[in-house]
Amino acid sequence: MSDDVDLMSAAVALGEQGRITAPPNPWVGCLIVSPEGEVVGRGFHRAPGEPHAEVHALAEAGPRATGATAVVTLEPCAHHGRTPPCAPALIEAGVARVVVALLDPDPQVSGRGLEHLRQAGIDVEVDVGADAAAASLAPYLHHRRTGRPYCLLKSAMSLDGRTAAADGTSRWITGPEARADSHRLRAESQAVVIGAGTALADRPTLTARLDPPASRQPLRVLLDAAGRVPPEGPLFDPTLAATLVVTTPAADRDAVKAWLAAGADVEEVRSAPDGRGVDLLGALAVLGERGVVQAMVEGGATLHGALVRAGLVDHMVLYVGGGLLGEGGQPLLAGPGPSTMAEAPHWRVVAARPIGADVRLDCEPQADGSEGR
Ligand SMILES: NC(=O)c1ccc[n+]([C@@H]2O[C@H](COP(=O)([O-])OP(=O)(O)OC[C@H]3O[C@@H](n4cnc5c(N)ncnc54)[C@H](OP(=O)(O)O)[C@@H]3O)[C@@H](O)[C@H]2O)c1
């Protein structure tokens, strides 16, 4: 059993190789292991329309798949999508046992794949190494369960928790290593989201700049309820990446025309319930429908505060630099907060690591609402 868990973590690491290119599909990894314990096949899902992880692993194993164990991070599919289903492929190859970390919440799969394997007399085990697989596939699982993207909030802040100086400047709070790391997060996201304030203050590009260059760019998403941001600068340069403006029916019609004329896509959702900005659930639903599995939010404090208060942030990445900006600087989260400690929402630091001269903190909401200290 502990061997199975170790093999599953190797399969998870293999699946991670498809993380940038597989979405909106899951970045699954699969190993085929002979009865003697030798790994005879390895596969991961590289891109939509291409073979699934199991198919690659079975191809490498060839006849050695007969009587072997397949170790797969996500339930094999049983339906015909763009590629033939994997459960029948495993049956046909003669595997004796299938070890799976997670059931697939996608309604097209959800339990059917495992049922298919069991009916064929294959010994099936589920929930093996599930924590590692769930951490890796969290954005996919969230997208399929809710229809919304996994919301990753990223911010760079000073040692005293400020995200911009009093004059609005925020370049560069952290060093080149932290910035390179955040470009990787952009590449792993299918959309990068900002609010109108950041678009006006920073005129950002929002592309993923990797070396070697990323094979695809995330959709750049601007939340602008009223039409305040003119279609100028790199954010509206269609040769860099596609841009989507999410706005409301109250937006200035000339602004909408100008966005469209500049080559941007425009989607309208209703106004936020408090009348400030676009409805965030509606905006995220629009992205979910467009196959955005992970949305990286790089807004300013206004958007971040609204998202956190609405309970819509699934993960925060905070890069903490060494500067001190004092009370004139902008906070991480604008808007009302709890009036007393007992009402404070709690987040858990799931990882902390130095990057260059800065520190990266990965934080998630405390699931059970307990204090976590
Ligand atoms: N350190 C960092 O990592 C970092 C990152 C980004 C920005 N910044 C800094 O942050 C500053 C800009 O901050 P900001 O707070 O003005 O920018 P922001 O949060 O990006 O934009 C806020 C604006 O977004 C629009 N918006 C649309 N829907 C919204 C909603 N549901 N909730 C909240 N806002 C919504 C609103 O304008 P409408 O009502 O007109 O739509 C709102 O005023 C700049 O100085 C920039 O340099 C720092």
The ligand as an ORCA input file, in Angstrom:
! r2SCAN-3c Opt
* xyz 0 1
  N       1.510     44.997     -5.514
  C       0.782     44.373     -6.407
  O       0.932     43.146     -6.601
  C      -0.228     45.135     -7.197
  C      -0.977     44.459     -8.171
  C      -1.931     45.173     -8.871
  C      -2.137     46.525     -8.600
  N      -1.380     47.143     -7.662
  C      -1.582     48.572     -7.385
  O      -2.922     48.745     -6.977
  C      -3.334     50.053     -7.338
  C      -4.692     49.960     -7.998
  O      -5.601     49.526     -7.012
  P      -7.154     49.533     -7.231
  O      -7.741     48.985     -5.978
  O      -7.580     50.842     -7.723
  O      -7.272     48.513     -8.473
  P      -8.196     47.276     -8.825
  O      -8.634     46.554     -7.619
  O      -7.468     46.508     -9.861
  O      -9.427     47.983     -9.528
  C     -10.516     48.398     -8.803
  C     -11.621     48.711     -9.773
  O     -12.018     47.522    -10.460
  C     -13.344     47.674    -10.858
  N     -14.158     46.542    -10.475
  C     -15.037     45.924    -11.296
  N     -15.737     45.031    -10.639
  C     -15.334     45.064     -9.358
  C     -15.762     44.401     -8.193
  N     -16.755     43.513     -8.203
  N     -15.156     44.677     -7.025
  C     -14.156     45.568     -6.980
  N     -13.722     46.255     -8.051
  C     -14.323     46.020     -9.244
  C     -13.907     48.883    -10.124
  O     -13.989     49.943    -11.039
  P     -15.393     50.176    -11.801
  O     -16.450     50.271    -10.723
  O     -15.183     51.412    -12.556
  O     -15.599     48.984    -12.635
  C     -12.850     49.199     -9.094
  O     -12.754     50.544     -8.761
  C      -2.275     50.605     -8.252
  O      -1.516     51.549     -7.515
  C      -1.429     49.418     -8.612
  O      -0.105     49.788     -8.841
  C      -0.434     46.485     -6.953
*
